[in-house]
Amino acid sequence: MARKALIQRELKRQRLTQKYAMKRAELKAAGDIEGLAKLPRNSNPTRLHNRCEITGRSRSYIRDFGLSRITFREQASNGRIPGITKSSW
């Protein structure tokens, strides 16, 4: 489980990104580099990082499911992800 502070920090970045999306697009279209520099750093969408929905783990994130590999394996083994079965041959 990731630290609560890291999860909250990521949520704050998501909120800031949504808040300044329109203003950032306008400044970018106008070519106003100085105006972009005055916006908060965390409002830049490149600073967002994918995290597991359940545990908050940032590494080995599976984008299609929004889970880390460990959580994905547990959920798939318990049959909680529709359409996913354990392979055997």
mmCIF file as gemmi writes it, N, C-alpha and C atoms, coordinates in Angstrom:
data_model
loop_
_atom_site.group_PDB
_atom_site.id
_atom_site.type_symbol
_atom_site.label_atom_id
_atom_site.label_alt_id
_atom_site.label_comp_id
_atom_site.label_asym_id
_atom_site.label_entity_id
_atom_site.label_seq_id
_atom_site.pdbx_PDB_ins_code
_atom_site.Cartn_x
_atom_site.Cartn_y
_atom_site.Cartn_z
_atom_site.occupancy
_atom_site.B_iso_or_equiv
_atom_site.pdbx_formal_charge
_atom_site.auth_seq_id
_atom_site.auth_asym_id
_atom_site.pdbx_PDB_model_num
ATOM 1 N N . MET Axp A 1 ? 0.841 -1.18 0 1 0 ? 1 A 1
ATOM 2 C CA . MET Axp A 1 ? 0 0 0 1 0 ? 1 A 1
ATOM 3 C C . MET Axp A 1 ? 0.886 1.244 0 1 0 ? 1 A 1
ATOM 4 N N . ALA Axp A 2 ? 0.581 2.144 -0.911 1 0 ? 2 A 1
ATOM 5 C CA . ALA Axp A 2 ? 1.341 3.381 -0.992 1 0 ? 2 A 1
ATOM 6 C C . ALA Axp A 2 ? 0.984 4.284 0.182 1 0 ? 2 A 1
ATOM 7 N N . ARG Axp A 3 ? 1.894 5.194 0.494 1 0 ? 3 A 1
ATOM 8 C CA . ARG Axp A 3 ? 1.605 6.145 1.56 1 0 ? 3 A 1
ATOM 9 C C . ARG Axp A 3 ? 0.418 7.009 1.161 1 0 ? 3 A 1
ATOM 10 N N . LYS Axp A 4 ? -0.381 7.356 2.144 1 0 ? 4 A 1
ATOM 11 C CA . LYS Axp A 4 ? -1.577 8.161 1.899 1 0 ? 4 A 1
ATOM 12 C C . LYS Axp A 4 ? -1.21 9.518 1.297 1 0 ? 4 A 1
ATOM 13 N N . ALA Axp A 5 ? -0.087 10.066 1.719 1 0 ? 5 A 1
ATOM 14 C CA . ALA Axp A 5 ? 0.333 11.381 1.228 1 0 ? 5 A 1
ATOM 15 C C . ALA Axp A 5 ? 0.615 11.339 -0.278 1 0 ? 5 A 1
ATOM 16 N N . LEU Axp A 6 ? 1.184 10.235 -0.758 1 0 ? 6 A 1
ATOM 17 C CA . LEU Axp A 6 ? 1.48 10.132 -2.186 1 0 ? 6 A 1
ATOM 18 C C . LEU Axp A 6 ? 0.198 10.043 -3.003 1 0 ? 6 A 1
ATOM 19 N N . ILE Axp A 7 ? -0.777 9.321 -2.482 1 0 ? 7 A 1
ATOM 20 C CA . ILE Axp A 7 ? -2.059 9.205 -3.172 1 0 ? 7 A 1
ATOM 21 C C . ILE Axp A 7 ? -2.758 10.557 -3.202 1 0 ? 7 A 1
ATOM 22 N N . GLN Axp A 8 ? -2.742 11.272 -2.08 1 0 ? 8 A 1
ATOM 23 C CA . GLN Axp A 8 ? -3.372 12.59 -2.009 1 0 ? 8 A 1
ATOM 24 C C . GLN Axp A 8 ? -2.658 13.596 -2.912 1 0 ? 8 A 1
ATOM 25 N N . ARG Axp A 9 ? -1.351 13.5 -3.003 1 0 ? 9 A 1
ATOM 26 C CA . ARG Axp A 9 ? -0.583 14.402 -3.864 1 0 ? 9 A 1
ATOM 27 C C . ARG Axp A 9 ? -0.983 14.206 -5.325 1 0 ? 9 A 1
ATOM 28 N N . GLU Axp A 10 ? -1.17 12.953 -5.704 1 0 ? 10 A 1
ATOM 29 C CA . GLU Axp A 10 ? -1.572 12.65 -7.075 1 0 ? 10 A 1
ATOM 30 C C . GLU Axp A 10 ? -2.981 13.162 -7.357 1 0 ? 10 A 1
ATOM 31 N N . LEU Axp A 11 ? -3.885 13.049 -6.383 1 0 ? 11 A 1
ATOM 32 C CA . LEU Axp A 11 ? -5.235 13.575 -6.55 1 0 ? 11 A 1
ATOM 33 C C . LEU Axp A 11 ? -5.221 15.096 -6.686 1 0 ? 11 A 1
ATOM 34 N N . LYS Axp A 12 ? -4.349 15.748 -5.926 1 0 ? 12 A 1
ATOM 35 C CA . LYS Axp A 12 ? -4.221 17.2 -6.013 1 0 ? 12 A 1
ATOM 36 C C . LYS Axp A 12 ? -3.725 17.611 -7.401 1 0 ? 12 A 1
ATOM 37 N N . ARG Axp A 13 ? -2.782 16.856 -7.94 1 0 ? 13 A 1
ATOM 38 C CA . ARG Axp A 13 ? -2.289 17.143 -9.288 1 0 ? 13 A 1
ATOM 39 C C . ARG Axp A 13 ? -3.397 16.982 -10.318 1 0 ? 13 A 1
ATOM 40 N N . GLN Axp A 14 ? -4.232 15.973 -10.156 1 0 ? 14 A 1
ATOM 41 C CA . GLN Axp A 14 ? -5.338 15.765 -11.092 1 0 ? 14 A 1
ATOM 42 C C . GLN Axp A 14 ? -6.324 16.933 -11.043 1 0 ? 14 A 1
ATOM 43 N N . ARG Axp A 15 ? -6.626 17.397 -9.833 1 0 ? 15 A 1
ATOM 44 C CA . ARG Axp A 15 ? -7.543 18.532 -9.693 1 0 ? 15 A 1
ATOM 45 C C . ARG Axp A 15 ? -6.962 19.791 -10.33 1 0 ? 15 A 1
ATOM 46 N N . LEU Axp A 16 ? -5.663 20.058 -10.097 1 0 ? 16 A 1
ATOM 47 C CA . LEU Axp A 16 ? -5.029 21.241 -10.671 1 0 ? 16 A 1
ATOM 48 C C . LEU Axp A 16 ? -4.975 21.159 -12.195 1 0 ? 16 A 1
ATOM 49 N N . THR Axp A 17 ? -4.733 19.972 -12.714 1 0 ? 17 A 1
ATOM 50 C CA . THR Axp A 17 ? -4.675 19.795 -14.161 1 0 ? 17 A 1
ATOM 51 C C . THR Axp A 17 ? -6.023 20.119 -14.784 1 0 ? 17 A 1
ATOM 52 N N . GLN Axp A 18 ? -7.105 19.655 -14.169 1 0 ? 18 A 1
ATOM 53 C CA . GLN Axp A 18 ? -8.441 19.944 -14.682 1 0 ? 18 A 1
ATOM 54 C C . GLN Axp A 18 ? -8.778 21.427 -14.555 1 0 ? 18 A 1
ATOM 55 N N . LYS Axp A 19 ? -8.376 22.023 -13.447 1 0 ? 19 A 1
ATOM 56 C CA . LYS Axp A 19 ? -8.702 23.423 -13.185 1 0 ? 19 A 1
ATOM 57 C C . LYS Axp A 19 ? -8.061 24.358 -14.214 1 0 ? 19 A 1
ATOM 58 N N . TYR Axp A 20 ? -6.803 24.109 -14.562 1 0 ? 20 A 1
ATOM 59 C CA . TYR Axp A 20 ? -6.057 25.001 -15.438 1 0 ? 20 A 1
ATOM 60 C C . TYR Axp A 20 ? -5.985 24.521 -16.882 1 0 ? 20 A 1
ATOM 61 N N . ALA Axp A 21 ? -6.745 23.51 -17.26 1 0 ? 21 A 1
ATOM 62 C CA . ALA Axp A 21 ? -6.66 22.953 -18.618 1 0 ? 21 A 1
ATOM 63 C C . ALA Axp A 21 ? -7.009 23.991 -19.683 1 0 ? 21 A 1
ATOM 64 N N . MET Axp A 22 ? -8.107 24.705 -19.49 1 0 ? 22 A 1
ATOM 65 C CA . MET Axp A 22 ? -8.534 25.696 -20.484 1 0 ? 22 A 1
ATOM 66 C C . MET Axp A 22 ? -7.54 26.854 -20.582 1 0 ? 22 A 1
ATOM 67 N N . LYS Axp A 23 ? -7.111 27.361 -19.434 1 0 ? 23 A 1
ATOM 68 C CA . LYS Axp A 23 ? -6.172 28.482 -19.423 1 0 ? 23 A 1
ATOM 69 C C . LYS Axp A 23 ? -4.847 28.08 -20.059 1 0 ? 23 A 1
ATOM 70 N N . ARG Axp A 24 ? -4.401 26.87 -19.768 1 0 ? 24 A 1
ATOM 71 C CA . ARG Axp A 24 ? -3.155 26.363 -20.34 1 0 ? 24 A 1
ATOM 72 C C . ARG Axp A 24 ? -3.269 26.242 -21.857 1 0 ? 24 A 1
ATOM 73 N N . ALA Axp A 25 ? -4.412 25.781 -22.336 1 0 ? 25 A 1
ATOM 74 C CA . ALA Axp A 25 ? -4.614 25.644 -23.788 1 0 ? 25 A 1
ATOM 75 C C . ALA Axp A 25 ? -4.604 27.012 -24.475 1 0 ? 25 A 1
ATOM 76 N N . GLU Axp A 26 ? -5.26 27.994 -23.839 1 0 ? 26 A 1
ATOM 77 C CA . GLU Axp A 26 ? -5.279 29.343 -24.415 1 0 ? 26 A 1
ATOM 78 C C . GLU Axp A 26 ? -3.878 29.942 -24.486 1 0 ? 26 A 1
ATOM 79 N N . LEU Axp A 27 ? -3.129 29.822 -23.393 1 0 ? 27 A 1
ATOM 80 C CA . LEU Axp A 27 ? -1.769 30.379 -23.371 1 0 ? 27 A 1
ATOM 81 C C . LEU Axp A 27 ? -0.861 29.663 -24.369 1 0 ? 27 A 1
ATOM 82 N N . LYS Axp A 28 ? -1.058 28.361 -24.503 1 0 ? 28 A 1
ATOM 83 C CA . LYS Axp A 28 ? -0.246 27.594 -25.439 1 0 ? 28 A 1
ATOM 84 C C . LYS Axp A 28 ? -0.549 28.018 -26.874 1 0 ? 28 A 1
ATOM 85 N N . ALA Axp A 29 ? -1.829 28.213 -27.189 1 0 ? 29 A 1
ATOM 86 C CA . ALA Axp A 29 ? -2.218 28.637 -28.533 1 0 ? 29 A 1
ATOM 87 C C . ALA Axp A 29 ? -1.68 30.033 -28.85 1 0 ? 29 A 1
ATOM 88 N N . ALA Axp A 30 ? -1.649 30.9 -27.847 1 0 ? 30 A 1
ATOM 89 C CA . ALA Axp A 30 ? -1.14 32.258 -28.041 1 0 ? 30 A 1
ATOM 90 C C . ALA Axp A 30 ? 0.387 32.298 -28.064 1 0 ? 30 A 1
ATOM 91 N N . GLY Axp A 31 ? 1.029 31.229 -27.612 1 0 ? 31 A 1
ATOM 92 C CA . GLY Axp A 31 ? 2.491 31.192 -27.582 1 0 ? 31 A 1
ATOM 93 C C . GLY Axp A 31 ? 3.069 31.977 -26.426 1 0 ? 31 A 1
ATOM 94 N N . ASP Axp A 32 ? 2.3 32.152 -25.382 1 0 ? 32 A 1
ATOM 95 C CA . ASP Axp A 32 ? 2.723 32.931 -24.208 1 0 ? 32 A 1
ATOM 96 C C . ASP Axp A 32 ? 3.492 32.032 -23.234 1 0 ? 32 A 1
ATOM 97 N N . ILE Axp A 33 ? 4.786 31.956 -23.425 1 0 ? 33 A 1
ATOM 98 C CA . ILE Axp A 33 ? 5.631 31.098 -22.593 1 0 ? 33 A 1
ATOM 99 C C . ILE Axp A 33 ? 5.703 31.631 -21.161 1 0 ? 33 A 1
ATOM 100 N N . GLU Axp A 34 ? 5.765 32.942 -21.013 1 0 ? 34 A 1
ATOM 101 C CA . GLU Axp A 34 ? 5.85 33.53 -19.675 1 0 ? 34 A 1
ATOM 102 C C . GLU Axp A 34 ? 4.571 33.282 -18.875 1 0 ? 34 A 1
ATOM 103 N N . GLY Axp A 35 ? 3.44 33.345 -19.553 1 0 ? 35 A 1
ATOM 104 C CA . GLY Axp A 35 ? 2.165 33.071 -18.89 1 0 ? 35 A 1
ATOM 105 C C . GLY Axp A 35 ? 2.075 31.622 -18.437 1 0 ? 35 A 1
ATOM 106 N N . LEU Axp A 36 ? 2.588 30.712 -19.264 1 0 ? 36 A 1
ATOM 107 C CA . LEU Axp A 36 ? 2.606 29.294 -18.889 1 0 ? 36 A 1
ATOM 108 C C . LEU Axp A 36 ? 3.508 29.06 -17.683 1 0 ? 36 A 1
ATOM 109 N N . ALA Axp A 37 ? 4.601 29.792 -17.629 1 0 ? 37 A 1
ATOM 110 C CA . ALA Axp A 37 ? 5.546 29.624 -16.532 1 0 ? 37 A 1
ATOM 111 C C . ALA Axp A 37 ? 4.96 30.085 -15.199 1 0 ? 37 A 1
ATOM 112 N N . LYS Axp A 38 ? 3.993 30.985 -15.252 1 0 ? 38 A 1
ATOM 113 C CA . LYS Axp A 38 ? 3.392 31.5 -14.018 1 0 ? 38 A 1
ATOM 114 C C . LYS Axp A 38 ? 2.332 30.554 -13.445 1 0 ? 38 A 1
ATOM 115 N N . LEU Axp A 39 ? 1.858 29.599 -14.245 1 0 ? 39 A 1
ATOM 116 C CA . LEU Axp A 39 ? 0.88 28.632 -13.747 1 0 ? 39 A 1
ATOM 117 C C . LEU Axp A 39 ? 1.559 27.675 -12.764 1 0 ? 39 A 1
ATOM 118 N N . PRO Axp A 40 ? 0.797 27.07 -11.873 1 0 ? 40 A 1
ATOM 119 C CA . PRO Axp A 40 ? 1.4 26.111 -10.93 1 0 ? 40 A 1
ATOM 120 C C . PRO Axp A 40 ? 2.037 24.939 -11.663 1 0 ? 40 A 1
ATOM 121 N N . ARG Axp A 41 ? 3.156 24.464 -11.14 1 0 ? 41 A 1
ATOM 122 C CA . ARG Axp A 41 ? 3.861 23.358 -11.78 1 0 ? 41 A 1
ATOM 123 C C . ARG Axp A 41 ? 3 22.11 -11.884 1 0 ? 41 A 1
ATOM 124 N N . ASN Axp A 42 ? 2.284 21.83 -10.812 1 0 ? 42 A 1
ATOM 125 C CA . ASN Axp A 42 ? 1.503 20.603 -10.784 1 0 ? 42 A 1
ATOM 126 C C . ASN Axp A 42 ? 0.259 20.663 -11.662 1 0 ? 42 A 1
ATOM 127 N N . SER Axp A 43 ? 0.009 21.783 -12.32 1 0 ? 43 A 1
ATOM 128 C CA . SER Axp A 43 ? -1.119 21.854 -13.241 1 0 ? 43 A 1
ATOM 129 C C . SER Axp A 43 ? -0.747 21.324 -14.619 1 0 ? 43 A 1
ATOM 130 N N . ASN Axp A 44 ? 0.525 21.012 -14.826 1 0 ? 44 A 1
ATOM 131 C CA . ASN Axp A 44 ? 0.981 20.462 -16.087 1 0 ? 44 A 1
ATOM 132 C C . ASN Axp A 44 ? 0.616 18.979 -16.161 1 0 ? 44 A 1
ATOM 133 N N . PRO Axp A 45 ? -0.077 18.535 -17.214 1 0 ? 45 A 1
ATOM 134 C CA . PRO Axp A 45 ? -0.512 17.135 -17.277 1 0 ? 45 A 1
ATOM 135 C C . PRO Axp A 45 ? 0.641 16.132 -17.363 1 0 ? 45 A 1
ATOM 136 N N . THR Axp A 46 ? 1.828 16.576 -17.736 1 0 ? 46 A 1
ATOM 137 C CA . THR Axp A 46 ? 2.94 15.628 -17.807 1 0 ? 46 A 1
ATOM 138 C C . THR Axp A 46 ? 3.428 15.216 -16.421 1 0 ? 46 A 1
ATOM 139 N N . ARG Axp A 47 ? 3.016 15.948 -15.392 1 0 ? 47 A 1
ATOM 140 C CA . ARG Axp A 47 ? 3.428 15.603 -14.035 1 0 ? 47 A 1
ATOM 141 C C . ARG Axp A 47 ? 2.535 14.544 -13.395 1 0 ? 47 A 1
ATOM 142 N N . LEU Axp A 48 ? 1.43 14.193 -14.066 1 0 ? 48 A 1
ATOM 143 C CA . LEU Axp A 48 ? 0.545 13.154 -13.553 1 0 ? 48 A 1
ATOM 144 C C . LEU Axp A 48 ? 1.224 11.791 -13.682 1 0 ? 48 A 1
ATOM 145 N N . HIS Axp A 49 ? 0.944 10.913 -12.744 1 0 ? 49 A 1
ATOM 146 C CA . HIS Axp A 49 ? 1.526 9.576 -12.749 1 0 ? 49 A 1
ATOM 147 C C . HIS Axp A 49 ? 0.423 8.58 -12.481 1 0 ? 49 A 1
ATOM 148 N N . ASN Axp A 50 ? 0.409 7.497 -13.235 1 0 ? 50 A 1
ATOM 149 C CA . ASN Axp A 50 ? -0.625 6.486 -13.055 1 0 ? 50 A 1
ATOM 150 C C . ASN Axp A 50 ? -0.408 5.732 -11.751 1 0 ? 50 A 1
ATOM 151 N N . ARG Axp A 51 ? -1.5 5.488 -11.036 1 0 ? 51 A 1
ATOM 152 C CA . ARG Axp A 51 ? -1.45 4.734 -9.786 1 0 ? 51 A 1
ATOM 153 C C . ARG Axp A 51 ? -2.559 3.709 -9.762 1 0 ? 51 A 1
ATOM 154 N N . CYS Axp A 52 ? -2.307 2.605 -9.074 1 0 ? 52 A 1
ATOM 155 C CA . CYS Axp A 52 ? -3.294 1.545 -8.908 1 0 ? 52 A 1
ATOM 156 C C . CYS Axp A 52 ? -4.505 2.104 -8.168 1 0 ? 52 A 1
ATOM 157 N N . GLU Axp A 53 ? -5.699 1.754 -8.639 1 0 ? 53 A 1
ATOM 158 C CA . GLU Axp A 53 ? -6.932 2.246 -8.026 1 0 ? 53 A 1
ATOM 159 C C . GLU Axp A 53 ? -7.103 1.738 -6.602 1 0 ? 53 A 1
ATOM 160 N N . ILE Axp A 54 ? -6.629 0.544 -6.319 1 0 ? 54 A 1
ATOM 161 C CA . ILE Axp A 54 ? -6.872 -0.081 -5.023 1 0 ? 54 A 1
ATOM 162 C C . ILE Axp A 54 ? -5.746 0.206 -4.031 1 0 ? 54 A 1
ATOM 163 N N . THR Axp A 55 ? -4.508 -0.047 -4.45 1 0 ? 55 A 1
ATOM 164 C CA . THR Axp A 55 ? -3.393 0.067 -3.511 1 0 ? 55 A 1
ATOM 165 C C . THR Axp A 55 ? -2.628 1.379 -3.618 1 0 ? 55 A 1
ATOM 166 N N . GLY Axp A 56 ? -2.716 2.056 -4.753 1 0 ? 56 A 1
ATOM 167 C CA . GLY Axp A 56 ? -1.968 3.289 -4.94 1 0 ? 56 A 1
ATOM 168 C C . GLY Axp A 56 ? -0.556 3.061 -5.436 1 0 ? 56 A 1
ATOM 169 N N . ARG Axp A 57 ? -0.216 1.818 -5.755 1 0 ? 57 A 1
ATOM 170 C CA . ARG Axp A 57 ? 1.131 1.496 -6.234 1 0 ? 57 A 1
ATOM 171 C C . ARG Axp A 57 ? 1.355 2.169 -7.587 1 0 ? 57 A 1
ATOM 172 N N . SER Axp A 58 ? 2.542 2.759 -7.771 1 0 ? 58 A 1
ATOM 173 C CA . SER Axp A 58 ? 2.817 3.486 -9 1 0 ? 58 A 1
ATOM 174 C C . SER Axp A 58 ? 3.567 2.644 -10.026 1 0 ? 58 A 1
ATOM 175 N N . ARG Axp A 59 ? 4.292 1.669 -9.584 1 0 ? 59 A 1
ATOM 176 C CA . ARG Axp A 59 ? 5.065 0.854 -10.521 1 0 ? 59 A 1
ATOM 177 C C . ARG Axp A 59 ? 4.237 -0.314 -11.049 1 0 ? 59 A 1
ATOM 178 N N . SER Axp A 60 ? 4.634 -0.794 -12.219 1 0 ? 60 A 1
ATOM 179 C CA . SER Axp A 60 ? 4.011 -1.933 -12.894 1 0 ? 60 A 1
ATOM 180 C C . SER Axp A 60 ? 2.494 -1.755 -12.976 1 0 ? 60 A 1
ATOM 181 N N . TYR Axp A 61 ? 2.09 -0.627 -13.516 1 0 ? 61 A 1
ATOM 182 C CA . TYR Axp A 61 ? 0.686 -0.256 -13.671 1 0 ? 61 A 1
ATOM 183 C C . TYR Axp A 61 ? 0.174 -0.795 -15.007 1 0 ? 61 A 1
ATOM 184 N N . ILE Axp A 62 ? -0.964 -1.474 -14.999 1 0 ? 62 A 1
ATOM 185 C CA . ILE Axp A 62 ? -1.578 -1.975 -16.226 1 0 ? 62 A 1
ATOM 186 C C . ILE Axp A 62 ? -2.678 -0.989 -16.602 1 0 ? 62 A 1
ATOM 187 N N . ARG Axp A 63 ? -2.448 -0.245 -17.657 1 0 ? 63 A 1
ATOM 188 C CA . ARG Axp A 63 ? -3.319 0.861 -18.041 1 0 ? 63 A 1
ATOM 189 C C . ARG Axp A 63 ? -4.732 0.41 -18.395 1 0 ? 63 A 1
ATOM 190 N N . ASP Axp A 64 ? -4.874 -0.733 -19.065 1 0 ? 64 A 1
ATOM 191 C CA . ASP Axp A 64 ? -6.191 -1.203 -19.49 1 0 ? 64 A 1
ATOM 192 C C . ASP Axp A 64 ? -7.133 -1.448 -18.313 1 0 ? 64 A 1
ATOM 193 N N . PHE Axp A 65 ? -6.58 -1.824 -17.174 1 0 ? 65 A 1
ATOM 194 C CA . PHE Axp A 65 ? -7.404 -2.173 -16.023 1 0 ? 65 A 1
ATOM 195 C C . PHE Axp A 65 ? -7.299 -1.173 -14.879 1 0 ? 65 A 1
ATOM 196 N N . GLY Axp A 66 ? -6.299 -0.3 -14.905 1 0 ? 66 A 1
ATOM 197 C CA . GLY Axp A 66 ? -6.122 0.686 -13.846 1 0 ? 66 A 1
ATOM 198 C C . GLY Axp A 66 ? -5.612 0.077 -12.553 1 0 ? 66 A 1
ATOM 199 N N . LEU Axp A 67 ? -4.911 -1.062 -12.67 1 0 ? 67 A 1
ATOM 200 C CA . LEU Axp A 67 ? -4.412 -1.778 -11.498 1 0 ? 67 A 1
ATOM 201 C C . LEU Axp A 67 ? -2.937 -2.077 -11.653 1 0 ? 67 A 1
ATOM 202 N N . SER Axp A 68 ? -2.271 -2.315 -10.528 1 0 ? 68 A 1
ATOM 203 C CA . SER Axp A 68 ? -0.888 -2.775 -10.586 1 0 ? 68 A 1
ATOM 204 C C . SER Axp A 68 ? -0.902 -4.268 -10.889 1 0 ? 68 A 1
ATOM 205 N N . ARG Axp A 69 ? 0.242 -4.815 -11.258 1 0 ? 69 A 1
ATOM 206 C CA . ARG Axp A 69 ? 0.31 -6.225 -11.64 1 0 ? 69 A 1
ATOM 207 C C . ARG Axp A 69 ? -0.073 -7.144 -10.49 1 0 ? 69 A 1
ATOM 208 N N . ILE Axp A 70 ? 0.291 -6.759 -9.268 1 0 ? 70 A 1
ATOM 209 C CA . ILE Axp A 70 ? 0.007 -7.595 -8.103 1 0 ? 70 A 1
ATOM 210 C C . ILE Axp A 70 ? -1.49 -7.621 -7.83 1 0 ? 70 A 1
ATOM 211 N N . THR Axp A 71 ? -2.11 -6.454 -7.816 1 0 ? 71 A 1
ATOM 212 C CA . THR Axp A 71 ? -3.545 -6.37 -7.577 1 0 ? 71 A 1
ATOM 213 C C . THR Axp A 71 ? -4.317 -7.034 -8.716 1 0 ? 71 A 1
ATOM 214 N N . PHE Axp A 72 ? -3.825 -6.843 -9.94 1 0 ? 72 A 1
ATOM 215 C CA . PHE Axp A 72 ? -4.475 -7.464 -11.088 1 0 ? 72 A 1
ATOM 216 C C . PHE Axp A 72 ? -4.488 -8.98 -10.949 1 0 ? 72 A 1
ATOM 217 N N . ARG Axp A 73 ? -3.374 -9.544 -10.555 1 0 ? 73 A 1
ATOM 218 C CA . ARG Axp A 73 ? -3.279 -10.998 -10.404 1 0 ? 73 A 1
ATOM 219 C C . ARG Axp A 73 ? -4.229 -11.496 -9.324 1 0 ? 73 A 1
ATOM 220 N N . GLU Axp A 74 ? -4.282 -10.793 -8.196 1 0 ? 74 A 1
ATOM 221 C CA . GLU Axp A 74 ? -5.185 -11.191 -7.116 1 0 ? 74 A 1
ATOM 222 C C . GLU Axp A 74 ? -6.646 -11.112 -7.561 1 0 ? 74 A 1
ATOM 223 N N . GLN Axp A 75 ? -7.014 -10.014 -8.204 1 0 ? 75 A 1
ATOM 224 C CA . GLN Axp A 75 ? -8.392 -9.829 -8.645 1 0 ? 75 A 1
ATOM 225 C C . GLN Axp A 75 ? -8.781 -10.857 -9.708 1 0 ? 75 A 1
ATOM 226 N N . ALA Axp A 76 ? -7.857 -11.151 -10.642 1 0 ? 76 A 1
ATOM 227 C CA . ALA Axp A 76 ? -8.139 -12.12 -11.699 1 0 ? 76 A 1
ATOM 228 C C . ALA Axp A 76 ? -8.266 -13.521 -11.126 1 0 ? 76 A 1
ATOM 229 N N . SER Axp A 77 ? -7.439 -13.867 -10.167 1 0 ? 77 A 1
ATOM 230 C CA . SER Axp A 77 ? -7.501 -15.195 -9.557 1 0 ? 77 A 1
ATOM 231 C C . SER Axp A 77 ? -8.797 -15.392 -8.791 1 0 ? 77 A 1
ATOM 232 N N . ASN Axp A 78 ? -9.312 -14.326 -8.206 1 0 ? 78 A 1
ATOM 233 C CA . ASN Axp A 78 ? -10.569 -14.406 -7.46 1 0 ? 78 A 1
ATOM 234 C C . ASN Axp A 78 ? -11.794 -14.256 -8.361 1 0 ? 78 A 1
ATOM 235 N N . GLY Axp A 79 ? -11.565 -14.042 -9.653 1 0 ? 79 A 1
ATOM 236 C CA . GLY Axp A 79 ? -12.675 -13.932 -10.605 1 0 ? 79 A 1
ATOM 237 C C . GLY Axp A 79 ? -13.401 -12.613 -10.553 1 0 ? 79 A 1
ATOM 238 N N . ARG Axp A 80 ? -12.751 -11.557 -10.11 1 0 ? 80 A 1
ATOM 239 C CA . ARG Axp A 80 ? -13.399 -10.251 -9.986 1 0 ? 80 A 1
ATOM 240 C C . ARG Axp A 80 ? -13.239 -9.375 -11.222 1 0 ? 80 A 1
ATOM 241 N N . ILE Axp A 81 ? -12.46 -9.84 -12.208 1 0 ? 81 A 1
ATOM 242 C CA . ILE Axp A 81 ? -12.29 -9.088 -13.45 1 0 ? 81 A 1
ATOM 243 C C . ILE Axp A 81 ? -12.974 -9.883 -14.558 1 0 ? 81 A 1
ATOM 244 N N . PRO Axp A 82 ? -14.049 -9.354 -15.13 1 0 ? 82 A 1
ATOM 245 C CA . PRO Axp A 82 ? -14.776 -10.101 -16.148 1 0 ? 82 A 1
ATOM 246 C C . PRO Axp A 82 ? -13.931 -10.346 -17.392 1 0 ? 82 A 1
ATOM 247 N N . GLY Axp A 83 ? -14 -11.552 -17.906 1 0 ? 83 A 1
ATOM 248 C CA . GLY Axp A 83 ? -13.299 -11.895 -19.141 1 0 ? 83 A 1
ATOM 249 C C . GLY Axp A 83 ? -11.868 -12.344 -18.95 1 0 ? 83 A 1
ATOM 250 N N . ILE Axp A 84 ? -11.348 -12.319 -17.743 1 0 ? 84 A 1
ATOM 251 C CA . ILE Axp A 84 ? -9.969 -12.72 -17.486 1 0 ? 84 A 1
ATOM 252 C C . ILE Axp A 84 ? -9.978 -14.08 -16.791 1 0 ? 84 A 1
ATOM 253 N N . THR Axp A 85 ? -9.277 -15.017 -17.383 1 0 ? 85 A 1
ATOM 254 C CA . THR Axp A 85 ? -9.141 -16.339 -16.758 1 0 ? 85 A 1
ATOM 255 C C . THR Axp A 85 ? -7.671 -16.709 -16.702 1 0 ? 85 A 1
ATOM 256 N N . LYS Axp A 86 ? -7.331 -17.562 -15.78 1 0 ? 86 A 1
ATOM 257 C CA . LYS Axp A 86 ? -5.953 -18.015 -15.659 1 0 ? 86 A 1
ATOM 258 C C . LYS Axp A 86 ? -5.668 -18.966 -16.808 1 0 ? 86 A 1
ATOM 259 N N . SER Axp A 87 ? -4.558 -18.736 -17.476 1 0 ? 87 A 1
ATOM 260 C CA . SER Axp A 87 ? -4.237 -19.565 -18.638 1 0 ? 87 A 1
ATOM 261 C C . SER Axp A 87 ? -3.597 -20.874 -18.196 1 0 ? 87 A 1
ATOM 262 N N . SER Axp A 88 ? -3.876 -21.908 -18.953 1 0 ? 88 A 1
ATOM 263 C CA . SER Axp A 88 ? -3.232 -23.206 -18.717 1 0 ? 88 A 1
ATOM 264 C C . SER Axp A 88 ? -3.14 -23.927 -20.044 1 0 ? 88 A 1
ATOM 265 N N . TRP Axp A 89 ? -2.044 -24.659 -20.247 1 0 ? 89 A 1
ATOM 266 C CA . TRP Axp A 89 ? -1.865 -25.415 -21.485 1 0 ? 89 A 1
ATOM 267 C C . TRP Axp A 89 ? -1.089 -26.657 -21.244 1 0 ? 89 A 1
